[in-house]
Amino acid sequence: MKKQIHLALDLSWTQVETQWRIPGSLVGPHYPEVGLFEDVARLAEKGGFDMIFFGDGTGVPDTWGGGIEDAVTYGVAWPRMDMSPWITAMSRVTSHLGFGLTYASTFMHPFYTARLLNSLDHITNGRMAFNVVTSQRRSDFANFGYDELVDHGTRYERLEEFVDVCRALWDSVAADAFIWDAKTGKVADPAKVKAINHDGRFFKVKGPLNVMRSPQGHPVILQAGGSPRGTKAAAHVADHVFGLTKSIPLMQKQRAELDEAIRLEGKDPDSVGIIWSIRAIIGETEAEARAMKESLIAGVSREAVGVWLSHNSGYDMAQLPAYFSLAELQRRIIEANASPVGFVGLLAQKYGMDAEISRDEFFQHGLEAATGYATALAGTAVQVADRMEEMFEETGSRGGFMISLSQAAPRQALLNMVDYLVPELQRRGRYRRTYEGRTLRENLAS
Ligand SMILES: Cc1cc2nc3c(=O)[nH]c(=O)nc-3n(C[C@H](O)[C@H](O)[C@H](O)COP(=O)(O)O)c2cc1C
């Protein structure tokens, strides 16, 4: 059997990519009604998707121009709800579809998070994934008491300890701890419920978790850092990695670095997939798909791009001079403690650190990065499937794709995946016809 491609539906994007402006989009008076999300969940399950995934952020972006005005005006990275209650509703109208929920270990407490994920894993009957991120956004930090970003390395040390504590808490109550013996009146066996007595650099947690073990025990852990330090953390904590699509050589480099880091952890790299973030714009003809892509790009405002880039790099791009060196900009971003491998880092790899670039060129590249259209696969279902198969094979045939769709995208955009792309992947023997497992972990393993 050919290696199977896994598919997740990434509903993290908000407005910068302008899908909400297409006729038929789900915004307006009905958004964010829970029924809309239930509808999307049913369709995703019809398409055999492994999971619906929600990235997260908690601040309205305020790095661009030092204020929130343009972010608010153009709806960049907001509104964002805490999706955990929505997942509960979506799980009630589906039976196999999984759900990925994001929280930042930089701000959350592992006891609360482990308990919440345990509850959701019960409600969904073993279909939860926890995407643990460090966050690099000033407005998120500002809501949790920080004036500046915590330094990059410290964020990852905290993330590793955070997940270690969650895992210990999930193991603190054995699967057979509860006996419910009506004759003796004994509810649970104390020998199977243990304190964890964790006393680390960031957290002090006694435990045990005051809950029953959930169907998966440990929800699937996803992690999305792309820097060398982020890769090391992913190797330590992640069951699967969420990766940014780049050129194939850069994706291969990330895969090789991750494999090496996983081996150093004493684990098997074949068990860890990378789920690459992609945009897919599917049309009946290539020309139709390309026209759709062009019209989406044309609708993006420069301010929205500036907000997005500044939010994700910790540097106010409104301050850029007419010409500047990428090296200088990258130095300032690293100084601000954002990521060394973000958009500017990628641009520097492409053009060389010494390259001078004009503000207009920079924003043109930025537009494509901020919307994901730079790497969007636009074409017929056959063409998109060709490209997906190629990327999958070239990067080690482990994992799959996180297909990005705005929460406000028209229903038709999802139907195009379910009715055209999925059958095309199935015809090639690359994609499930029925769910193999009951839990998300089982489905991702095949
Ligand atoms: C594919 C991908 C998805 C991410 N999703 C989120 C997210 O939903 N919320 C968030 O706060 N940060 C998110 N991040 C940011 C990471 O948590 C991290 O802060 C950032 O990538 C910097 O780490 P790095 O230098 O190791 O890449 C994401 C990063 C990547 C690459």
The ligand as an SDF file (V2000), in Angstrom:
LIG
                    3D

 31 33  0  0  0  0  0  0  0  0999 V2000
    3.1710   26.4870   11.1410 C   0  0  0  0  0  0  0  0  0  0  0  0
    3.1930   27.3940   12.3460 C   0  0  0  0  0  0  0  0  0  0  0  0
    2.0180   27.6380   13.0530 C   0  0  0  0  0  0  0  0  0  0  0  0
    2.0200   28.4530   14.1960 C   0  0  0  0  0  0  0  0  0  0  0  0
    0.8480   28.6970   14.8540 N   0  0  0  0  0  0  0  0  0  0  0  0
    0.8520   29.5410   15.9190 C   0  0  0  0  0  0  0  0  0  0  0  0
   -0.3580   29.8520   16.6010 C   0  0  0  0  0  0  0  0  0  0  0  0
   -1.4470   29.3670   16.2530 O   0  0  0  0  0  0  0  0  0  0  0  0
   -0.3030   30.6960   17.6470 N   0  0  0  0  0  0  0  0  0  0  0  0
    0.8790   31.2510   18.0790 C   0  0  0  0  0  0  0  0  0  0  0  0
    0.8580   32.0100   19.0370 O   0  0  0  0  0  0  0  0  0  0  0  0
    2.0340   30.9730   17.4660 N   0  0  0  0  0  0  0  0  0  0  0  0
    2.0500   30.1480   16.3970 C   0  0  0  0  0  0  0  0  0  0  0  0
    3.2330   29.8780   15.7660 N   0  0  0  0  0  0  0  0  0  0  0  0
    4.4610   30.5100   16.2770 C   0  0  0  0  0  0  0  0  0  0  0  0
    5.3110   29.5460   17.0630 C   0  0  0  0  0  0  0  0  0  0  0  0
    4.6950   29.1330   18.2440 O   0  0  0  0  0  0  0  0  0  0  0  0
    6.6410   30.1680   17.4560 C   0  0  0  0  0  0  0  0  0  0  0  0
    6.4540   31.1830   18.4030 O   0  0  0  0  0  0  0  0  0  0  0  0
    7.3440   30.7760   16.3080 C   0  0  0  0  0  0  0  0  0  0  0  0
    7.3240   29.9340   15.1870 O   0  0  0  0  0  0  0  0  0  0  0  0
    8.7790   31.0910   16.6960 C   0  0  0  0  0  0  0  0  0  0  0  0
    9.4630   29.9460   16.9650 O   0  0  0  0  0  0  0  0  0  0  0  0
   10.5640   29.4090   15.9550 P   0  0  0  0  0  0  0  0  0  0  0  0
   11.5980   30.4760   15.9410 O   0  0  0  0  0  0  0  0  0  0  0  0
   11.0600   28.1390   16.5430 O   0  0  0  0  0  0  0  0  0  0  0  0
    9.9030   29.2000   14.6260 O   0  0  0  0  0  0  0  0  0  0  0  0
    3.2300   29.0490   14.6400 C   0  0  0  0  0  0  0  0  0  0  0  0
    4.4110   28.7840   13.9300 C   0  0  0  0  0  0  0  0  0  0  0  0
    4.4160   27.9770   12.8060 C   0  0  0  0  0  0  0  0  0  0  0  0
    5.7110   27.7090   12.0870 C   0  0  0  0  0  0  0  0  0  0  0  0
  1  2  1  0
  2  3  1  0
  2 30  2  0
  3  4  2  0
  4  5  1  0
  4 28  1  0
  5  6  2  0
  6  7  1  0
  6 13  1  0
  7  8  2  0
  7  9  1  0
  9 10  1  0
 10 11  2  0
 10 12  1  0
 12 13  2  0
 13 14  1  0
 14 15  1  0
 14 28  1  0
 15 16  1  0
 16 17  1  0
 16 18  1  0
 18 19  1  0
 18 20  1  0
 20 21  1  0
 20 22  1  0
 22 23  1  0
 23 24  1  0
 24 25  2  0
 24 26  1  0
 24 27  1  0
 28 29  2  0
 29 30  1  0
 30 31  1  0
M  END
$$$$
